[in-house]
Amino acid sequence: AMTASIGIALYPNDGDDAHGLIKHANTAMHRAKKIGRDTYRFYTAQMNVEASARQAMEAALRDAVEQHAFELYYQPKIDLADGTVCGLEALLRWPRPGLPNVSPAVFVPILENLGLITQVGKWVITSVCKQIADWQTAGEKPFRVAVNVSGQQIIEGDLIASIQQVLVDH
């Protein structure tokens, strides 16, 4: 079924020339699509603020991927029967000195939208396997380590081969 999403910008408040009005109407139309299509939205200045914040976040994430600026934290999994550590879960974090932390619930979907999650996912798997090897070399008893993967990593098809290669490497 065909649907229509409409963005509305009004002269003169939302722009005093055709270019500005079209740009703002387009911003409002994208908001209408995001809300669920087959609807309309009037342009508001807040839409620009949100779009600008999203673009800044995307640019910062692209830089973080290039610079390998992510970190892994290992959260213990506890056996409820005896209280011992029975495994670990690797948790992806994005430290940003001088800036507030961004939840993975926020930055992972952006990485997915940017097509960067597979690259980050490979880094996570490689880092976890290297850490397990380092622990074993240091004489630690082996732990199972859970790693979250994105559906995109599975869809793109080489997840198993990639994991096998990293295991061989480490």
N, C-alpha and C positions, 0 to 999 in steps of 0.2 A: 504494500500500500504506500502511496505517496503521501508525504507530510510536508507542511510548510513551517519554517521557523523564521520569525520576523524580528528585525531589530529596528528600533525607531529612535531617531535623533530629531530634535526640534530646533528650528531657527527662531531666534538668534541665540538662545541660551546654550545650546550644545555645539554651536559653531556658526561663524558668520560667512563661510564660503562653502562651496560644494565639496571640496576636498575634505575639509574638517567634518562636515556633516556625514559624508559617506563613511569616513573612517570610524566615527563614533557609532553610526548605525550598524556597521559591520561588527564592532565590539559587542554591541547589544545583541546582535543576531547570534554570535557565538555563545553568549550567555544563555540565550533561549535554547539553543541546541543542547547545551550542557545540562540544563534543567530537565530535559526530557523530550525535546522536539515537539513539533505541532503546537507551538505556543508563540508568544511574543514577549519582548522586553523593551522597556524604554531605557535609553542610555542614562547612566549616572557616572559622575566623576569617580566614584569608588571603584567602578569597573576598571578604570585605567590604573588606579593604585594597585589593585589585585593583579592585573596583568603584568605590571611593572615588577611587582614582588616575585611573581612566578618566573619571569624572565631572568631576574637576578639570581634566583635559586637554581635555575637550570644552568646558567653560566658558571656558578660556583661549583655545581656538581660535575660539570664537564672538566673543570680544572682539577677537582678532587680525584676524578678517575685518572686523568693524565699523570698526576703527581703521586698516585697511590697513597692518598691521604686518609684512607679508611683504617680502622683498627678493629681487631677482634677481641672480644671478651669471652671468657669461658665460664659459663654458669654451671655449677655442679648439679647433678641429678642425684637425689638422695633415695636410697632404698628405705621405704617406710618400715619394713620389718626389723631392720637392725640399725638404721641410722647411718649406714656407711655410704660413701660416694660410689655410685654404680655406673656413672658416666658423666659426660659433659655435653653442653650445648654451646656451639659457637655462635656468638651474637655479633652482628655487624654494627659498628658505631662510626659516626662521622664527627670527629673532634674538630671544632673550629675555634682556635684561640681567640679570645676576646669577644666571641659571639655565643649566643645561647645554643644549646644542643638542639638538633633537629631529630625528631623521632624517626626510626626506620619506617614506621607506618606512613610517614609523609614522604621521605626521600626515596624509598624503594619504588613506589608507583611512578615517581618522576623518572627514575632511572629506566624503568620499563618503557615509559612513553618515549624516552629519548633513544631507546634501542641500545642502552649501555649495560643493562643488567647482566647479560651473558658474560661480558668482559669482567665485570665486578665479581660475578659468581665463580668464574674460573680462578680469579685471584683468591677468593675465599677458600675454595677447595685446595688450591696449591698451598696456601698459608697453613691451613689446618693439617694437611698431610706432613708438611715440613715440621710443624710443631710436635706432632705425634712422634716423628722420627727423632727429634731432639730429646723429647722426654724419654724415649726408649734408650737412646744412647747414654743418657744420664742415669739410667738404672731404674726409672719409674716403672711401676706396673702398668700394663696397657689399659687404656680406658676406651670405651666406645664414645665417639664424638658425633653428636647429631649436627647436621648442617642443613639449614633451610635453603631450598632452591626455588627459583621462579619458574612458573609454567613456561615462560619463554625459553628457558634453558632446555627444557624437555622438548618443546616444539621444534627448536632449531636443530635437534637431532643428534648432536655428537656428545651428549652429556656422559653416557656410559664410556665411550672411547676416551673422552677427556679425563674422566676419573681413573680409568685403568692406566693411562699414561702417567698421571701424577703419582699413582701408587708405585709404579715401576721406578720413576725418577727419585722417589724418596724412600 
